[in-house]
Each structure stands twice: as structure tokens, then as C-alpha cells.
Amino acid sequence: MVKSISIIGLGLIGGSLAKALRQKNRDLQINAVDSCTPSLRLAEKEGVINNGYTECCRTIYDSDIIFLCTPVRKAFEFISLLSDRIKQDCIITDVASTKGEICGYIDRLPKAPVFIGGHPMAGTEKSGYPNSLSHLFENAYYVLTPVKSTTDHAVSIIRQLLKDIGAIPIVVTPLQHDLVTGCISHVPHIIASALVSLAQNKESSDGLIKMLAAGGFKDITRIASSNPAMWENIVLSNSEIVVDLLMDYNKIINDFILNIKTSNNEEIYNFFEDAKIFRDGFSARAAGLIPPSFELLVDVRDEPGIIGKIATLLGNSNINIKNINVSNSREFEQGCLKITLSDQYHTDRAYEVLWAHSYRVFRNE
């Protein structure tokens, strides 16, 4: 039933969608719109898209489905452009990290197109078409948020399309989506950046904090390296919920400060225990909203040639290693050799190969 799909915004998510769809269906007509001409030409050369355009045209308007893979505010502009030009049964969907703003915008239109909000719970810290991956959505939740103009038929088509590329579609309201993502993604990004700012403000001229800021601190602040412009857009788009959550978080911190000042041992213990119990209940395999860190820790002696030995072992097993190094600051870590892999598949394979060769190896979970 779906013969033509257009993707507006051929970056990491748009490019990964195009690659996943192409891998599933070689005969599908896939067109793209992007301001980056080199990305369009590369995608055409690779056979990922049929045609690339720098602006919308008749080919785009004739699509069965249009994916808006742009920031929320830019998506508004494209919806306004497309509404009176697309086919009546064309489905428009987006991939923005917030849903309330764009879904509210659609519901207020006097003549809204068939639209369903979307948000893939997948991504990486890199951006752009060259970093896109055909398997990015495999085993990842893909949230769908219907609006007034959404039809059951549209939901059915999009759900099946997502299942075909390996994603796990779930349907929620825009408010549910924004509350959950605000809690597990938006506020954590703010907190990670705040922790880095705290460290920066306390840094001395000898650079000791930066030198020792590895191990756990580097892991919990990893997401602070994300695109600043993108996060400015996300936080302002979900501002009301983010502010409420930050106020709740601030209360938790203030209560904890009071417990420290009053030496309330029981409440301090309960604070850590409750967090541990809830955290230990998280799935170790499900793809989450924050990009995972594909890392393994290997407990080895510091001896000449050990890095080369392990790198050769994994290389001979066709395992793609992104980085391998000795961790000099490893409080609460179980091994001194940290290996960074490219994806979940290579992480699992490396784990199996190392265990098979009697290495003590731990997942960084």
C-alpha cells in the first residue's frame, strides 16, 4: 500500500530511516529534502534514496508518507507548506523529541493533514547523514502520539512500517510522552551539564579535576557532550514540564541537604537504597532514550602487549572496535581496560569472545 516515502531532513535520524527502509524494500520510492547537497548526493550514490532535493516539489507532495526529521519549529514551517499540497490520504509524521507542542499545533489547524506524532527512542551522540545506521531502530521503542486528525488506518500503517524496520511501536498521549521524556532525558541532560559546570567552577590551575574526571563521573556526564543547539530547542519546547520536574528535583536535593545537616542516617540510607532498588529494575537490554555507551571493562594485569593482544583477538573475530585504552581513574569500575564498541551486536560478540578466552569481562551497565 505504501509505494512512496519522503524524508525531510536527511540527518542522523532521517538518514537512518532511509537506510532501514531501503534495506527492507529495494523497490520502495524514497525521496529526501535537505539543505546539505553533499548528503543528498551521497545517499543517491549509495542507492539509499531515489532522489534528493534542496526544497519541496511535486515528487514530495505525491508521497504516501512524509517523515519530518527536523527540529520542532522547522517542522511547523513544513507542515504549513505541505498541508494544501499533499494528497488527501498522505500521512505526515515527525521524529521530534517533544510532542505536546507540535501535536497541539496540528490540533489547532482549521484543516489539519493526517498526522501522527512520532519519536524514536534511539540515536547516537553524532549527527549527520554520514553517521546514520540502517539498524539504528532495531529493538528500540518508537513512540507514536495520535492527534485529532489521526486515523486508525494511519496508525496501522505506521505501526507496521516501524515493525518492518525492527522498531517497537507504542502509542501514548503527547502529555504522557513529554512527561516521561522530560524525566528520563531532558532533565538528566540539564543535570549532566550542571555537574560539568560544577566541576568547571571548582577546577584549579593545575587541572586536577579534568585529569581525574574519568570513570563514573565521565559516564554520568557523557550526555553533556550533546548538541547544544538541539537541547536549547528541546528544553524550550517542553519548558512547562521541564520546569516542574526541575522543581521536584530541587526539592529532593534540598531534603537530602537537610538530612546531611541533621545527620539523619536512616533517611540518607533510604535515599540510596530506594534509588538502587528502582535502578536495578531497569532493563539491561532494552534500547533507551539516551544513547547507550557500548563499552566493556576487562580485568587484566598491566603487562606489555596486553592491549595489542586483546585488539588482535577481537579483530580476528571481525569485531569493530572504536576505542581501547587503560582507565587510570576507575573508582567503582571492575576492570582497568576499557573497550568501546560500535553497536550492541559487536558489544555482545566481544563479550562472548573474551569470556571464551578466559578473560574476566564486565558490561558497563
C-alpha positions as a Markdown table, in Angstrom:
| # | Residue | x | y | z |
|---|---|---|---|---|
| 1 | Met | 0.0 | 0.0 | 0.0 |
| 2 | Val | 2.9 | 2.3 | 0.7 |
| 3 | Lys | 4.9 | 3.0 | -2.5 |
| 4 | Ser | 6.5 | 6.4 | -1.9 |
| 5 | Ile | 8.0 | 7.8 | 1.2 |
| 6 | Ser | 9.7 | 11.2 | 1.6 |
| 7 | Ile | 12.1 | 12.2 | 4.3 |
| 8 | Ile | 12.5 | 15.9 | 5.1 |
| 9 | Gly | 15.8 | 16.3 | 6.9 |
| 10 | Leu | 18.4 | 13.7 | 6.0 |
| 11 | Gly | 20.5 | 13.8 | 9.1 |
| 12 | Leu | 21.2 | 11.0 | 11.6 |
| 13 | Ile | 17.5 | 10.0 | 12.2 |
| 14 | Gly | 16.3 | 10.8 | 8.7 |
| 15 | Gly | 19.3 | 9.0 | 7.1 |
| 16 | Ser | 18.9 | 6.0 | 9.3 |
| 17 | Leu | 15.2 | 5.8 | 8.4 |
| 18 | Ala | 16.0 | 5.9 | 4.7 |
| 19 | Lys | 18.7 | 3.2 | 5.1 |
| 20 | Ala | 16.4 | 1.0 | 7.2 |
| 21 | Leu | 13.5 | 1.4 | 4.8 |
| 22 | Arg | 15.8 | 0.7 | 1.8 |
| 23 | Gln | 17.3 | -2.4 | 3.4 |
| 24 | Lys | 13.7 | -3.7 | 3.9 |
| 25 | Asn | 12.3 | -2.8 | 0.5 |
| 26 | Arg | 14.5 | -2.3 | -2.6 |
| 27 | Asp | 11.5 | -1.2 | -4.7 |
| 28 | Leu | 10.2 | 1.5 | -2.4 |
| 29 | Gln | 10.4 | 5.0 | -3.8 |
| 30 | Ile | 12.4 | 7.0 | -1.2 |
| 31 | Asn | 12.9 | 10.8 | -1.7 |
| 32 | Ala | 14.6 | 13.3 | 0.6 |
| 33 | Val | 14.8 | 17.0 | 1.2 |
| 34 | Asp | 17.8 | 18.6 | 2.9 |
| 35 | Ser | 19.8 | 21.7 | 2.7 |
| 36 | Cys | 23.1 | 19.7 | 2.6 |
| 37 | Thr | 23.6 | 18.8 | -1.0 |
| 38 | Pro | 26.6 | 16.5 | -0.3 |
| 39 | Ser | 24.5 | 14.4 | 1.9 |
| 40 | Leu | 21.8 | 14.1 | -0.7 |
| 41 | Arg | 24.3 | 13.2 | -3.4 |
| 42 | Leu | 25.9 | 10.6 | -1.2 |
| 43 | Ala | 22.6 | 9.0 | -0.3 |
| 44 | Glu | 21.7 | 8.8 | -4.0 |
| 45 | Lys | 25.1 | 7.3 | -4.8 |
| 46 | Glu | 24.7 | 4.7 | -2.2 |
| 47 | Gly | 21.2 | 3.8 | -3.5 |
| 48 | Val | 19.5 | 4.8 | -0.3 |
| 49 | Ile | 17.3 | 7.4 | -1.8 |
| 50 | Asn | 15.9 | 7.7 | -5.4 |
| 51 | Asn | 16.0 | 11.5 | -5.5 |
| 52 | Gly | 17.4 | 14.2 | -3.3 |
| 53 | Tyr | 16.0 | 17.8 | -3.3 |
| 54 | Thr | 17.0 | 21.0 | -1.6 |
| 55 | Glu | 13.4 | 22.1 | -1.4 |
| 56 | Cys | 9.9 | 20.5 | -1.6 |
| 57 | Cys | 8.5 | 19.8 | -5.0 |
| 58 | Arg | 5.7 | 17.8 | -6.7 |
| 59 | Thr | 7.5 | 14.5 | -6.1 |
| 60 | Ile | 7.4 | 15.2 | -2.3 |
| 61 | Tyr | 3.8 | 16.2 | -2.4 |
| 62 | Asp | 2.8 | 13.0 | -4.1 |
| 63 | Ser | 4.2 | 10.8 | -1.3 |
| 64 | Asp | 2.2 | 8.3 | 0.7 |
| 65 | Ile | 4.1 | 9.1 | 3.9 |
| 66 | Ile | 6.3 | 12.1 | 4.8 |
| 67 | Phe | 8.7 | 11.9 | 7.7 |
| 68 | Leu | 9.6 | 15.3 | 9.2 |
| 69 | Cys | 13.1 | 14.8 | 10.6 |
| 70 | Thr | 13.7 | 18.4 | 11.6 |
| 71 | Pro | 13.6 | 20.4 | 14.8 |
| 72 | Val | 10.1 | 21.2 | 16.0 |
| 73 | Arg | 10.0 | 24.8 | 15.0 |
| 74 | Lys | 11.2 | 23.9 | 11.5 |
| 75 | Ala | 8.6 | 21.2 | 11.3 |
| 76 | Phe | 5.9 | 23.8 | 11.7 |
| 77 | Glu | 7.1 | 25.6 | 8.6 |
| 78 | Phe | 7.0 | 22.4 | 6.6 |
| 79 | Ile | 3.5 | 21.4 | 7.8 |
| 80 | Ser | 2.2 | 24.8 | 6.7 |
| 81 | Leu | 3.8 | 24.3 | 3.3 |
| 82 | Leu | 2.6 | 20.7 | 2.8 |
| 83 | Ser | -0.9 | 20.9 | 4.1 |
| 84 | Asp | -2.5 | 22.3 | 1.0 |
| 85 | Arg | -0.3 | 20.5 | -1.5 |
| 86 | Ile | -0.2 | 16.8 | -0.4 |
| 87 | Lys | -2.6 | 14.1 | -1.3 |
| 88 | Gln | -5.7 | 13.8 | 1.0 |
| 89 | Asp | -4.6 | 10.4 | 2.4 |
| 90 | Cys | -0.9 | 11.3 | 2.8 |
| 91 | Ile | 0.3 | 10.6 | 6.3 |
| 92 | Ile | 2.7 | 13.1 | 7.9 |
| 93 | Thr | 4.7 | 12.1 | 10.9 |
| 94 | Asp | 7.7 | 13.6 | 12.8 |
| 95 | Val | 10.5 | 12.4 | 14.9 |
| 96 | Ala | 10.9 | 15.4 | 17.4 |
| 97 | Ser | 11.9 | 14.8 | 21.0 |
| 98 | Thr | 8.8 | 16.7 | 22.3 |
| 99 | Lys | 5.3 | 16.0 | 21.2 |
| 100 | Gly | 2.9 | 18.4 | 23.0 |
| 101 | Glu | 3.9 | 21.5 | 21.1 |
| 102 | Ile | 3.7 | 20.0 | 17.6 |
| 103 | Cys | 0.6 | 17.9 | 18.3 |
| 104 | Gly | -1.1 | 21.0 | 19.8 |
| 105 | Tyr | -0.2 | 23.0 | 16.7 |
| 106 | Ile | -1.8 | 20.3 | 14.4 |
| 107 | Asp | -5.0 | 20.2 | 16.5 |
| 108 | Arg | -5.4 | 24.0 | 16.2 |
| 109 | Leu | -5.2 | 24.0 | 12.4 |
| 110 | Pro | -8.5 | 24.6 | 10.7 |
| 111 | Lys | -7.8 | 22.0 | 8.1 |
| 112 | Ala | -5.2 | 19.6 | 9.6 |
| 113 | Pro | -3.5 | 16.9 | 7.5 |
| 114 | Val | -3.5 | 13.3 | 8.5 |
| 115 | Phe | -0.8 | 13.4 | 11.2 |
| 116 | Ile | 0.7 | 11.2 | 13.9 |
| 117 | Gly | 3.4 | 12.3 | 16.2 |
| 118 | Gly | 6.5 | 10.1 | 16.4 |
| 119 | His | 9.6 | 9.8 | 18.4 |
| 120 | Pro | 12.2 | 7.0 | 18.0 |
| 121 | Met | 13.9 | 6.1 | 21.3 |
| 122 | Ala | 17.2 | 5.7 | 19.5 |
| 123 | Gly | 20.1 | 7.8 | 18.5 |
| 124 | Thr | 23.8 | 8.4 | 19.0 |
| 125 | Glu | 25.9 | 11.4 | 20.1 |
| 126 | Lys | 26.9 | 12.0 | 16.5 |
| 127 | Ser | 24.8 | 13.8 | 13.9 |
| 128 | Gly | 24.5 | 14.0 | 10.1 |
| 129 | Tyr | 23.8 | 11.5 | 7.3 |
| 130 | Pro | 27.4 | 10.1 | 7.2 |
| 131 | Asn | 26.8 | 8.8 | 10.8 |
| 132 | Ser | 23.3 | 7.2 | 10.0 |
| 133 | Leu | 22.8 | 3.5 | 10.6 |
| 134 | Ser | 20.4 | 1.1 | 8.9 |
| 135 | His | 20.0 | -0.8 | 12.2 |
| 136 | Leu | 19.5 | 2.2 | 14.5 |
| 137 | Phe | 15.9 | 1.4 | 15.3 |
| 138 | Glu | 16.2 | -2.3 | 15.8 |
| 139 | Asn | 14.7 | -3.3 | 19.2 |
| 140 | Ala | 14.2 | 0.4 | 20.1 |
| 141 | Tyr | 10.9 | 1.8 | 21.3 |
| 142 | Tyr | 9.3 | 4.1 | 18.8 |
| 143 | Val | 6.6 | 6.3 | 20.5 |
| 144 | Leu | 3.5 | 7.3 | 18.5 |
| 145 | Thr | 1.2 | 10.1 | 19.7 |
| 146 | Pro | -2.1 | 10.4 | 17.7 |
| 147 | Val | -3.9 | 13.8 | 17.3 |
| 148 | Lys | -7.4 | 14.7 | 16.3 |
| 149 | Ser | -6.7 | 14.2 | 12.6 |
| 150 | Thr | -5.0 | 10.8 | 13.1 |
| 151 | Thr | -7.0 | 7.9 | 11.6 |
| 152 | Asp | -6.9 | 4.3 | 12.8 |
| 153 | His | -5.7 | 3.4 | 9.3 |
| 154 | Ala | -2.8 | 5.8 | 9.6 |
| 155 | Val | -1.8 | 4.3 | 12.9 |
| 156 | Ser | -1.9 | 0.8 | 11.5 |
| 157 | Ile | 0.3 | 1.7 | 8.5 |
| 158 | Ile | 2.9 | 3.5 | 10.6 |
| 159 | Arg | 3.0 | 0.7 | 13.2 |
| 160 | Gln | 3.6 | -1.9 | 10.5 |
| 161 | Leu | 6.2 | 0.2 | 8.8 |
| 162 | Leu | 8.1 | 0.6 | 12.1 |
| 163 | Lys | 7.8 | -3.1 | 12.9 |
| 164 | Asp | 9.3 | -3.9 | 9.5 |
| 165 | Ile | 12.5 | -2.0 | 10.3 |
| 166 | Gly | 12.8 | -3.7 | 13.7 |
| 167 | Ala | 11.4 | -0.9 | 16.0 |
| 168 | Ile | 8.9 | -1.5 | 18.8 |
| 169 | Pro | 6.0 | 1.0 | 18.3 |
| 170 | Ile | 4.0 | 2.1 | 21.3 |
| 171 | Val | 1.0 | 4.5 | 21.4 |
| 172 | Val | 0.7 | 7.2 | 24.1 |
| 173 | Thr | -0.7 | 10.7 | 24.5 |
| 174 | Pro | 1.5 | 13.7 | 23.8 |
| 175 | Leu | 1.4 | 14.6 | 27.5 |
| 176 | Gln | 2.4 | 11.2 | 28.6 |
| 177 | His | 5.3 | 11.3 | 26.2 |
| 178 | Asp | 6.6 | 14.7 | 27.3 |
| 179 | Leu | 6.3 | 13.9 | 31.0 |
| 180 | Val | 8.3 | 10.6 | 30.6 |
| 181 | Thr | 11.0 | 12.0 | 28.3 |
| 182 | Gly | 11.3 | 15.1 | 30.4 |
| 183 | Cys | 12.0 | 12.8 | 33.4 |
| 184 | Ile | 14.4 | 10.3 | 31.7 |
| 185 | Ser | 16.0 | 12.5 | 29.1 |
| 186 | His | 15.5 | 16.3 | 29.2 |
| 187 | Val | 16.2 | 16.9 | 32.9 |
| 188 | Pro | 19.1 | 14.4 | 33.0 |
| 189 | His | 20.8 | 16.3 | 30.2 |
| 190 | Ile | 20.4 | 19.5 | 32.3 |
| 191 | Ile | 21.7 | 17.8 | 35.4 |
| 192 | Ala | 24.7 | 16.3 | 33.5 |
| 193 | Ser | 25.6 | 19.8 | 32.2 |
| 194 | Ala | 25.2 | 21.2 | 35.7 |
| 195 | Leu | 27.6 | 18.7 | 37.1 |
| 196 | Val | 30.1 | 19.6 | 34.4 |
| 197 | Ser | 29.6 | 23.3 | 35.2 |
| 198 | Leu | 30.2 | 22.5 | 38.9 |
| 199 | Ala | 33.4 | 20.7 | 38.1 |
| 200 | Gln | 34.5 | 23.5 | 35.8 |
| 201 | Asn | 33.8 | 26.2 | 38.5 |
| 202 | Lys | 35.8 | 24.2 | 41.1 |
| 203 | Glu | 38.7 | 23.5 | 38.7 |
| 204 | Ser | 42.1 | 24.8 | 39.8 |
| 205 | Ser | 45.1 | 25.9 | 37.7 |
| 206 | Asp | 46.7 | 22.5 | 37.9 |
| 207 | Gly | 43.8 | 20.9 | 36.1 |
| 208 | Leu | 43.4 | 18.2 | 38.6 |
| 209 | Ile | 39.6 | 17.8 | 38.2 |
| 210 | Lys | 39.8 | 17.4 | 34.5 |
| 211 | Met | 42.7 | 14.9 | 34.9 |
| 212 | Leu | 40.7 | 12.7 | 37.4 |
| 213 | Ala | 37.3 | 13.2 | 35.8 |
| 214 | Ala | 37.1 | 9.7 | 34.3 |
| 215 | Gly | 35.4 | 6.5 | 35.3 |
| 216 | Gly | 32.0 | 7.1 | 36.9 |
| 217 | Phe | 32.0 | 10.9 | 36.6 |
| 218 | Lys | 32.7 | 10.7 | 32.9 |
| 219 | Asp | 30.0 | 8.2 | 32.4 |
| 220 | Ile | 27.2 | 10.1 | 34.1 |
| 221 | Thr | 28.1 | 13.3 | 32.4 |
| 222 | Arg | 28.6 | 11.8 | 28.9 |
| 223 | Ile | 25.4 | 13.2 | 27.6 |
| 224 | Ala | 26.6 | 16.7 | 28.4 |
| 225 | Ser | 28.6 | 16.4 | 25.1 |
| 226 | Ser | 25.4 | 16.5 | 23.1 |
| 227 | Asn | 24.5 | 19.2 | 20.6 |
| 228 | Pro | 23.8 | 22.5 | 22.5 |
| 229 | Ala | 21.5 | 24.0 | 19.8 |
| 230 | Met | 19.4 | 20.8 | 19.8 |
| 231 | Trp | 19.0 | 20.8 | 23.5 |
| 232 | Glu | 18.1 | 24.5 | 23.6 |
| 233 | Asn | 15.3 | 23.7 | 21.2 |
| 234 | Ile | 14.1 | 20.7 | 23.2 |
| 235 | Val | 14.1 | 22.3 | 26.6 |
| 236 | Leu | 12.2 | 25.4 | 25.4 |
| 237 | Ser | 9.7 | 23.1 | 23.5 |
| 238 | Asn | 8.9 | 21.2 | 26.7 |
| 239 | Ser | 9.5 | 24.1 | 29.1 |
| 240 | Glu | 6.5 | 23.8 | 31.4 |
| 241 | Ile | 7.1 | 20.1 | 32.2 |
| 242 | Val | 10.9 | 20.6 | 32.4 |
| 243 | Val | 10.5 | 23.4 | 34.9 |
| 244 | Asp | 8.0 | 21.4 | 37.1 |
| 245 | Leu | 10.4 | 18.4 | 37.1 |
| 246 | Leu | 13.4 | 20.6 | 37.9 |
| 247 | Met | 11.4 | 22.0 | 40.9 |
| 248 | Asp | 10.7 | 18.4 | 42.0 |
| 249 | Tyr | 14.3 | 17.5 | 41.6 |
| 250 | Asn | 15.3 | 20.6 | 43.6 |
| 251 | Lys | 13.1 | 19.5 | 46.5 |
| 252 | Ile | 14.8 | 16.1 | 46.5 |
| 253 | Ile | 18.2 | 17.8 | 46.7 |
| 254 | Asn | 17.1 | 20.3 | 49.4 |
| 255 | Asp | 15.6 | 17.4 | 51.5 |
| 256 | Phe | 18.9 | 15.5 | 51.2 |
| 257 | Ile | 20.9 | 18.5 | 52.2 |
| 258 | Leu | 18.7 | 18.8 | 55.3 |
| 259 | Asn | 19.2 | 15.1 | 56.1 |
| 260 | Ile | 23.0 | 15.6 | 55.9 |
| 261 | Lys | 22.9 | 18.7 | 58.2 |
| 262 | Thr | 20.8 | 16.9 | 60.8 |
| 263 | Ser | 22.8 | 13.6 | 60.5 |
| 264 | Asn | 19.6 | 11.7 | 59.6 |
| 265 | Asn | 21.3 | 8.4 | 58.9 |
| 266 | Glu | 18.1 | 6.5 | 58.3 |
| 267 | Glu | 16.8 | 8.9 | 55.6 |
| 268 | Ile | 20.2 | 9.1 | 53.9 |
| 269 | Tyr | 20.4 | 5.3 | 53.8 |
| 270 | Asn | 16.8 | 5.0 | 52.5 |
| 271 | Phe | 17.6 | 7.6 | 49.8 |
| 272 | Phe | 20.4 | 5.4 | 48.4 |
| 273 | Glu | 18.5 | 2.1 | 48.9 |
| 274 | Asp | 15.3 | 3.2 | 47.2 |
| 275 | Ala | 17.3 | 4.6 | 44.2 |
| 276 | Lys | 19.3 | 1.3 | 44.0 |
| 277 | Ile | 16.2 | -0.9 | 44.1 |
| 278 | Phe | 14.4 | 1.1 | 41.4 |
| 279 | Arg | 17.5 | 1.4 | 39.2 |
| 280 | Asp | 18.3 | -2.3 | 39.4 |
| 281 | Gly | 14.8 | -2.9 | 38.0 |
| 282 | Phe | 15.7 | -1.2 | 34.7 |
| 283 | Ser | 16.1 | -3.5 | 31.6 |
| 284 | Ala | 19.7 | -4.2 | 30.7 |
| 285 | Arg | 18.8 | -4.9 | 27.1 |
| 286 | Ala | 16.0 | -2.5 | 26.0 |
| 287 | Ala | 17.1 | 0.5 | 24.0 |
| 288 | Gly | 16.6 | 3.7 | 25.9 |
| 289 | Leu | 16.1 | 7.3 | 25.0 |
| 290 | Ile | 19.6 | 8.4 | 26.0 |
| 291 | Pro | 22.1 | 6.8 | 23.5 |
| 292 | Pro | 23.8 | 3.8 | 25.2 |
| 293 | Ser | 27.5 | 3.5 | 25.8 |
| 294 | Phe | 28.7 | 0.3 | 24.1 |
| 295 | Glu | 31.6 | -0.4 | 26.5 |
| 296 | Leu | 33.2 | -3.4 | 28.1 |
| 297 | Leu | 35.6 | -3.5 | 31.0 |
| 298 | Val | 38.3 | -6.2 | 31.1 |
| 299 | Asp | 40.1 | -7.1 | 34.3 |
| 300 | Val | 43.7 | -7.7 | 33.2 |
| 301 | Arg | 47.2 | -7.2 | 34.5 |
| 302 | Asp | 49.2 | -4.2 | 33.3 |
| 303 | Glu | 51.7 | -6.0 | 31.2 |
| 304 | Pro | 53.5 | -5.3 | 27.8 |
| 305 | Gly | 51.4 | -6.2 | 24.8 |
| 306 | Ile | 48.1 | -6.8 | 26.6 |
| 307 | Ile | 46.2 | -4.1 | 24.6 |
| 308 | Gly | 47.6 | -5.4 | 21.3 |
| 309 | Lys | 46.8 | -9.0 | 22.3 |
| 310 | Ile | 43.1 | -8.3 | 23.0 |
| 311 | Ala | 42.7 | -6.0 | 20.0 |
| 312 | Thr | 44.1 | -8.7 | 17.7 |
| 313 | Leu | 41.8 | -11.3 | 19.3 |
| 314 | Leu | 38.7 | -9.2 | 18.7 |
| 315 | Gly | 39.9 | -8.0 | 15.2 |
| 316 | Asn | 40.4 | -11.7 | 14.1 |
| 317 | Ser | 36.7 | -12.2 | 15.2 |
| 318 | Asn | 35.6 | -9.4 | 12.9 |
| 319 | Ile | 34.6 | -7.2 | 15.9 |
| 320 | Asn | 34.6 | -3.5 | 15.2 |
| 321 | Ile | 36.5 | -1.6 | 18.0 |
| 322 | Lys | 36.0 | 2.1 | 18.2 |
| 323 | Asn | 38.5 | 2.7 | 21.1 |
| 324 | Ile | 40.6 | 0.7 | 23.6 |
| 325 | Asn | 42.5 | 2.2 | 26.4 |
| 326 | Val | 43.6 | 1.8 | 30.1 |
| 327 | Ser | 41.3 | 3.5 | 32.5 |
| 328 | Asn | 43.5 | 5.3 | 35.1 |
| 329 | Ser | 40.7 | 6.6 | 37.2 |
| 330 | Arg | 38.4 | 3.7 | 37.8 |
| 331 | Glu | 36.7 | 4.0 | 41.2 |
| 332 | Phe | 33.6 | 1.7 | 41.3 |
| 333 | Glu | 34.7 | 0.0 | 38.0 |
| 334 | Gln | 35.7 | -3.6 | 37.8 |
| 335 | Gly | 38.4 | -3.6 | 35.2 |
| 336 | Cys | 41.3 | -1.4 | 34.0 |
| 337 | Leu | 41.0 | -2.0 | 30.3 |
| 338 | Lys | 38.0 | -0.2 | 28.7 |
| 339 | Ile | 36.9 | -1.2 | 25.2 |
| 340 | Thr | 34.4 | 0.9 | 23.3 |
| 341 | Leu | 32.5 | -0.9 | 20.5 |
| 342 | Ser | 30.4 | 0.4 | 17.6 |
| 343 | Asp | 27.0 | -1.1 | 18.5 |
| 344 | Gln | 25.2 | -3.7 | 20.6 |
| 345 | Tyr | 25.9 | -6.6 | 18.2 |
| 346 | His | 29.7 | -6.1 | 18.4 |
| 347 | Thr | 29.5 | -5.5 | 22.2 |
| 348 | Asp | 27.8 | -8.8 | 22.7 |
| 349 | Arg | 30.2 | -10.6 | 20.4 |
| 350 | Ala | 33.2 | -9.1 | 22.1 |
| 351 | Tyr | 31.8 | -10.2 | 25.5 |
| 352 | Glu | 31.4 | -13.8 | 24.3 |
| 353 | Val | 34.8 | -14.0 | 22.6 |
| 354 | Leu | 36.7 | -12.6 | 25.7 |
| 355 | Trp | 34.9 | -14.9 | 28.1 |
| 356 | Ala | 35.6 | -17.8 | 25.8 |
| 357 | His | 39.3 | -17.0 | 26.1 |
| 358 | Ser | 39.1 | -16.8 | 29.9 |
| 359 | Tyr | 39.2 | -13.0 | 30.3 |
| 360 | Arg | 37.2 | -11.5 | 33.2 |
| 361 | Val | 35.0 | -9.1 | 31.4 |
| 362 | Phe | 32.2 | -6.8 | 32.6 |
| 363 | Arg | 29.4 | -4.9 | 30.9 |
| 364 | Asn | 29.3 | -1.2 | 31.7 |
| 365 | Glu | 25.6 | -1.1 | 32.8 |
